[in-house]
Amino acid sequence: MDTLDKFLPKALLAISAALLVWGILGLLEYVFPPLALGLQNESFPPGLQFLHFLALVLTGAIYVFGYLRRWPHTPHATITMYAVLATLCFVETIDFGAFGGGAAGIAIMLCEFALYIGLSAYLIRSPAIGHRFGNRMGASG
C-alpha cells in the first residue's frame, strides 16, 4: 500500500480535476450546442447526456475540493459517485451501445467497473487517505 500511497492520492486529484473540467465543458456544450466541442454522444438521449456530465462534475468536485479542504467524508462521497458513474456506464453501454456496444463495449464497461472497485477499496483501506482526511476508516497495514 505504501507504493500506492506515494502517488495515487495526487494522481486521483489530477484525474478528478480533469473530470471536473470535462464535466463543465460537457454541460456548457449541452446548454449551448453551438459550442460544438464534440463531447456529446449522439446516441444518448438529452436527459442521459445531462446526467452524464453532471455526474462527472460532481465526482471531480467532491474529490478536488474534499482533498484541498481535507473534508473527512471525501472518500465515502467519492465512492458514492463512482457507483453513480458505474450505473450511468451500465445504462449507456447496455441500452445505448457506448464503447461500440457488443462484447467489446461490455468488456470496456467491466474494466471501468473494476477500476471503480479498486479505487474504492484503496480509498477505504489506505492509511495515507485515512491520514489525509482525518479518520482511519478501518485502514490496516
PyRosetta script that sets phi, psi and omega in degrees:
from pyrosetta import init, pose_from_sequence

init()
pose = pose_from_sequence("MDTLDKFLPKALLAISAALLVWGILGLLEYVFPPLALGLQNESFPPGLQFLHFLALVLTGAIYVFGYLRRWPHTPHATITMYAVLATLCFVETIDFGAFGGGAAGIAIMLCEFALYIGLSAYLIRSPAIGHRFGNRMGASG")
pose.set_psi(1, -29.0)
pose.set_omega(1, -178.8)
pose.set_phi(2, -58.5)
pose.set_psi(2, -39.3)
pose.set_omega(2, 179.8)
pose.set_phi(3, -63.5)
pose.set_psi(3, -45.4)
pose.set_omega(3, 178.2)
pose.set_phi(4, -63.0)
pose.set_psi(4, -40.0)
pose.set_omega(4, -178.1)
pose.set_phi(5, -63.8)
pose.set_psi(5, -20.5)
pose.set_omega(5, -179.4)
pose.set_phi(6, -74.7)
pose.set_psi(6, -30.7)
pose.set_omega(6, -175.4)
pose.set_phi(7, -127.5)
pose.set_psi(7, -25.8)
pose.set_omega(7, -171.3)
pose.set_phi(8, -67.2)
pose.set_psi(8, -41.1)
pose.set_omega(8, 179.1)
pose.set_phi(9, -57.8)
pose.set_psi(9, -42.6)
pose.set_omega(9, 179.6)
pose.set_phi(10, -76.4)
pose.set_psi(10, -31.6)
pose.set_omega(10, 174.7)
pose.set_phi(11, -64.4)
pose.set_psi(11, -41.8)
pose.set_omega(11, 175.7)
pose.set_phi(12, -62.8)
pose.set_psi(12, -35.0)
pose.set_omega(12, 176.8)
pose.set_phi(13, -63.2)
pose.set_psi(13, -46.4)
pose.set_omega(13, 179.3)
pose.set_phi(14, -65.3)
pose.set_psi(14, -43.5)
pose.set_omega(14, 178.9)
pose.set_phi(15, -64.8)
pose.set_psi(15, -41.5)
pose.set_omega(15, 179.4)
pose.set_phi(16, -65.3)
pose.set_psi(16, -38.0)
pose.set_omega(16, 175.9)
pose.set_phi(17, -63.1)
pose.set_psi(17, -39.5)
pose.set_omega(17, 177.6)
pose.set_phi(18, -65.6)
pose.set_psi(18, -40.8)
pose.set_omega(18, 176.4)
pose.set_phi(19, -61.4)
pose.set_psi(19, -40.9)
pose.set_omega(19, 179.3)
pose.set_phi(20, -61.4)
pose.set_psi(20, -47.3)
pose.set_omega(20, 179.8)
pose.set_phi(21, -65.4)
pose.set_psi(21, -45.1)
pose.set_omega(21, 179.0)
pose.set_phi(22, -58.9)
pose.set_psi(22, -44.9)
pose.set_omega(22, 180.0)
pose.set_phi(23, -64.5)
pose.set_psi(23, -42.3)
pose.set_omega(23, 178.6)
pose.set_phi(24, -63.1)
pose.set_psi(24, -45.4)
pose.set_omega(24, 178.8)
pose.set_phi(25, -63.2)
pose.set_psi(25, -39.6)
pose.set_omega(25, 177.8)
pose.set_phi(26, -63.8)
pose.set_psi(26, -41.1)
pose.set_omega(26, 177.7)
pose.set_phi(27, -67.7)
pose.set_psi(27, -38.5)
pose.set_omega(27, 176.6)
pose.set_phi(28, -61.7)
pose.set_psi(28, -44.4)
pose.set_omega(28, 178.3)
pose.set_phi(29, -65.8)
pose.set_psi(29, -35.5)
pose.set_omega(29, 178.0)
pose.set_phi(30, -63.5)
pose.set_psi(30, -45.1)
pose.set_omega(30, -178.4)
pose.set_phi(31, -75.7)
pose.set_psi(31, -35.6)
pose.set_omega(31, -178.4)
pose.set_phi(32, -121.6)
pose.set_psi(32, 77.4)
pose.set_omega(32, -177.0)
pose.set_phi(33, -52.8)
pose.set_psi(33, -30.3)
pose.set_omega(33, 178.5)
pose.set_phi(34, -61.1)
pose.set_psi(34, -17.2)
pose.set_omega(34, 176.5)
pose.set_phi(35, -59.7)
pose.set_psi(35, -34.9)
pose.set_omega(35, 175.5)
pose.set_phi(36, 43.5)
pose.set_psi(36, 61.9)
pose.set_omega(36, 178.9)
pose.set_phi(37, -84.0)
pose.set_psi(37, -9.0)
pose.set_omega(37, 179.8)
pose.set_phi(38, 80.8)
pose.set_psi(38, 19.1)
pose.set_omega(38, -177.5)
pose.set_phi(39, -91.9)
pose.set_psi(39, -19.9)
pose.set_omega(39, -177.8)
pose.set_phi(40, -78.1)
pose.set_psi(40, 144.7)
pose.set_omega(40, 175.2)
pose.set_phi(41, -102.3)
pose.set_psi(41, 114.9)
pose.set_omega(41, -175.0)
pose.set_phi(42, -60.1)
pose.set_psi(42, -23.2)
pose.set_omega(42, -177.9)
pose.set_phi(43, -84.5)
pose.set_psi(43, -8.1)
pose.set_omega(43, 178.3)
pose.set_phi(44, -92.6)
pose.set_psi(44, 139.2)
pose.set_omega(44, 174.2)
pose.set_phi(45, -67.8)
pose.set_psi(45, 158.4)
pose.set_omega(45, -176.4)
pose.set_phi(46, -55.0)
pose.set_psi(46, -41.7)
pose.set_omega(46, -179.8)
pose.set_phi(47, -62.1)
pose.set_psi(47, -38.8)
pose.set_omega(47, 178.6)
pose.set_phi(48, -68.8)
pose.set_psi(48, -38.7)
pose.set_omega(48, 176.0)
pose.set_phi(49, -57.1)
pose.set_psi(49, -48.1)
pose.set_omega(49, -179.0)
pose.set_phi(50, -60.4)
pose.set_psi(50, -48.8)
pose.set_omega(50, -179.6)
pose.set_phi(51, -61.9)
pose.set_psi(51, -38.2)
pose.set_omega(51, 179.5)
pose.set_phi(52, -57.9)
pose.set_psi(52, -52.1)
pose.set_omega(52, -177.0)
pose.set_phi(53, -74.3)
pose.set_psi(53, -33.3)
pose.set_omega(53, 175.2)
pose.set_phi(54, -62.9)
pose.set_psi(54, -42.7)
pose.set_omega(54, 178.7)
pose.set_phi(55, -63.6)
pose.set_psi(55, -38.2)
pose.set_omega(55, 177.0)
pose.set_phi(56, -63.9)
pose.set_psi(56, -43.0)
pose.set_omega(56, 178.6)
pose.set_phi(57, -61.3)
pose.set_psi(57, -48.4)
pose.set_omega(57, -178.0)
pose.set_phi(58, -63.8)
pose.set_psi(58, -43.3)
pose.set_omega(58, 179.9)
pose.set_phi(59, -61.0)
pose.set_psi(59, -48.3)
pose.set_omega(59, 179.7)
pose.set_phi(60, -63.9)
pose.set_psi(60, -46.2)
pose.set_omega(60, -177.5)
pose.set_phi(61, -63.8)
pose.set_psi(61, -41.2)
pose.set_omega(61, -178.8)
pose.set_phi(62, -60.3)
pose.set_psi(62, -48.2)
pose.set_omega(62, -177.7)
pose.set_phi(63, -72.4)
pose.set_psi(63, -43.8)
pose.set_omega(63, -178.0)
pose.set_phi(64, -61.5)
pose.set_psi(64, -55.1)
pose.set_omega(64, -177.0)
pose.set_phi(65, -72.3)
pose.set_psi(65, -33.4)
pose.set_omega(65, 175.2)
pose.set_phi(66, -64.5)
pose.set_psi(66, -41.2)
pose.set_omega(66, 178.5)
pose.set_phi(67, -64.3)
pose.set_psi(67, -47.4)
pose.set_omega(67, -177.7)
pose.set_phi(68, -67.5)
pose.set_psi(68, -33.7)
pose.set_omega(68, -178.5)
pose.set_phi(69, -95.1)
pose.set_psi(69, -3.7)
pose.set_omega(69, -177.5)
pose.set_phi(70, 57.1)
pose.set_psi(70, 40.2)
pose.set_omega(70, 178.7)
pose.set_phi(71, -66.4)
pose.set_psi(71, 121.3)
pose.set_omega(71, -173.4)
pose.set_phi(72, -63.5)
pose.set_psi(72, -20.5)
pose.set_omega(72, -178.4)
pose.set_phi(73, -91.0)
pose.set_psi(73, 2.7)
pose.set_omega(73, -177.0)
pose.set_phi(74, -54.6)
pose.set_psi(74, -49.3)
pose.set_omega(74, -178.4)
pose.set_phi(75, -58.4)
pose.set_psi(75, -47.2)
pose.set_omega(75, -177.2)
pose.set_phi(76, -71.4)
pose.set_psi(76, -36.4)
pose.set_omega(76, 176.5)
pose.set_phi(77, -65.8)
pose.set_psi(77, -38.7)
pose.set_omega(77, 178.0)
pose.set_phi(78, -65.2)
pose.set_psi(78, -43.4)
pose.set_omega(78, 178.0)
pose.set_phi(79, -60.9)
pose.set_psi(79, -40.1)
pose.set_omega(79, 177.1)
pose.set_phi(80, -60.1)
pose.set_psi(80, -42.3)
pose.set_omega(80, 179.1)
pose.set_phi(81, -69.0)
pose.set_psi(81, -31.3)
pose.set_omega(81, 174.5)
pose.set_phi(82, -62.6)
pose.set_psi(82, -37.4)
pose.set_omega(82, 177.1)
pose.set_phi(83, -65.1)
pose.set_psi(83, -38.9)
pose.set_omega(83, 176.8)
pose.set_phi(84, -63.7)
pose.set_psi(84, -46.4)
pose.set_omega(84, 179.1)
pose.set_phi(85, -62.3)
pose.set_psi(85, -38.7)
pose.set_omega(85, 178.2)
pose.set_phi(86, -64.9)
pose.set_psi(86, -40.0)
pose.set_omega(86, 178.7)
pose.set_phi(87, -64.2)
pose.set_psi(87, -45.4)
pose.set_omega(87, 177.3)
pose.set_phi(88, -62.6)
pose.set_psi(88, -40.7)
pose.set_omega(88, 178.2)
pose.set_phi(89, -60.2)
pose.set_psi(89, -41.9)
pose.set_omega(89, 178.6)
pose.set_phi(90, -60.5)
pose.set_psi(90, -49.2)
pose.set_omega(90, -179.5)
pose.set_phi(91, -62.7)
pose.set_psi(91, -45.7)
pose.set_omega(91, -178.6)
pose.set_phi(92, -63.2)
pose.set_psi(92, -37.5)
pose.set_omega(92, -177.7)
pose.set_phi(93, -78.5)
pose.set_psi(93, -49.7)
pose.set_omega(93, -174.9)
pose.set_phi(94, -74.0)
pose.set_psi(94, -44.9)
pose.set_omega(94, -175.0)
pose.set_phi(95, -88.5)
pose.set_psi(95, -26.9)
pose.set_omega(95, -172.1)
pose.set_phi(96, -127.9)
pose.set_psi(96, 10.4)
pose.set_omega(96, 172.2)
pose.set_phi(97, 67.4)
pose.set_psi(97, 31.4)
pose.set_omega(97, 176.7)
pose.set_phi(98, -58.7)
pose.set_psi(98, 156.3)
pose.set_omega(98, -179.2)
pose.set_phi(99, 61.4)
pose.set_psi(99, 23.7)
pose.set_omega(99, 179.1)
pose.set_phi(100, 89.8)
pose.set_psi(100, -4.5)
pose.set_omega(100, 178.2)
pose.set_phi(101, 68.0)
pose.set_psi(101, -173.2)
pose.set_omega(101, 178.0)
pose.set_phi(102, 62.4)
pose.set_psi(102, -159.7)
pose.set_omega(102, -176.8)
pose.set_phi(103, -63.6)
pose.set_psi(103, -37.8)
pose.set_omega(103, 179.8)
pose.set_phi(104, -64.7)
pose.set_psi(104, -43.0)
pose.set_omega(104, 178.5)
pose.set_phi(105, -62.3)
pose.set_psi(105, -41.3)
pose.set_omega(105, 178.7)
pose.set_phi(106, -66.6)
pose.set_psi(106, -39.1)
pose.set_omega(106, 178.5)
pose.set_phi(107, -62.3)
pose.set_psi(107, -43.4)
pose.set_omega(107, 178.3)
pose.set_phi(108, -64.3)
pose.set_psi(108, -42.4)
pose.set_omega(108, 177.8)
pose.set_phi(109, -59.1)
pose.set_psi(109, -44.3)
pose.set_omega(109, -179.6)
pose.set_phi(110, -65.5)
pose.set_psi(110, -34.3)
pose.set_omega(110, 174.8)
pose.set_phi(111, -65.3)
pose.set_psi(111, -40.2)
pose.set_omega(111, 177.2)
pose.set_phi(112, -62.9)
pose.set_psi(112, -42.0)
pose.set_omega(112, 177.6)
pose.set_phi(113, -61.1)
pose.set_psi(113, -43.9)
pose.set_omega(113, 179.6)
pose.set_phi(114, -61.0)
pose.set_psi(114, -39.2)
pose.set_omega(114, 177.2)
pose.set_phi(115, -62.1)
pose.set_psi(115, -46.3)
pose.set_omega(115, 179.2)
pose.set_phi(116, -62.1)
pose.set_psi(116, -40.0)
pose.set_omega(116, 179.5)
pose.set_phi(117, -65.8)
pose.set_psi(117, -45.3)
pose.set_omega(117, 179.1)
pose.set_phi(118, -62.4)
pose.set_psi(118, -45.5)
pose.set_omega(118, 178.8)
pose.set_phi(119, -64.9)
pose.set_psi(119, -37.5)
pose.set_omega(119, 178.7)
pose.set_phi(120, -64.0)
pose.set_psi(120, -45.0)
pose.set_omega(120, 178.3)
pose.set_phi(121, -60.9)
pose.set_psi(121, -42.2)
pose.set_omega(121, 178.2)
pose.set_phi(122, -61.3)
pose.set_psi(122, -47.4)
pose.set_omega(122, -178.1)
pose.set_phi(123, -61.1)
pose.set_psi(123, -30.4)
pose.set_omega(123, -179.5)
pose.set_phi(124, -82.9)
pose.set_psi(124, -38.7)
pose.set_omega(124, -170.7)
pose.set_phi(125, -98.0)
pose.set_psi(125, -15.3)
pose.set_omega(125, -173.8)
pose.set_phi(126, -71.0)
pose.set_psi(126, 125.4)
pose.set_omega(126, 174.3)
pose.set_phi(127, -62.0)
pose.set_psi(127, -36.4)
pose.set_omega(127, -180.0)
pose.set_phi(128, -65.6)
pose.set_psi(128, -40.2)
pose.set_omega(128, 177.6)
pose.set_phi(129, -66.4)
pose.set_psi(129, -44.1)
pose.set_omega(129, 177.3)
pose.set_phi(130, -58.4)
pose.set_psi(130, -41.9)
pose.set_omega(130, 178.6)
pose.set_phi(131, -68.2)
pose.set_psi(131, -43.4)
pose.set_omega(131, -178.0)
pose.set_phi(132, -59.0)
pose.set_psi(132, -40.1)
pose.set_omega(132, -174.2)
pose.set_phi(133, -102.1)
pose.set_psi(133, 12.6)
pose.set_omega(133, 170.9)
pose.set_phi(134, 70.3)
pose.set_psi(134, 27.8)
pose.set_omega(134, 175.5)
pose.set_phi(135, -149.0)
pose.set_psi(135, 169.8)
pose.set_omega(135, -176.9)
pose.set_phi(136, -106.0)
pose.set_psi(136, -21.4)
pose.set_omega(136, 175.6)
pose.set_phi(137, 40.2)
pose.set_psi(137, 34.2)
pose.set_omega(137, 177.3)
pose.set_phi(138, 75.8)
pose.set_psi(138, 15.7)
pose.set_omega(138, -179.3)
pose.set_phi(139, -62.1)
pose.set_psi(139, 138.3)
pose.set_omega(139, -179.9)
pose.set_phi(140, -134.9)
pose.set_psi(140, 157.9)
pose.set_omega(140, -177.0)
pose.set_phi(141, -92.3)
pose.dump_pdb("model.pdb")
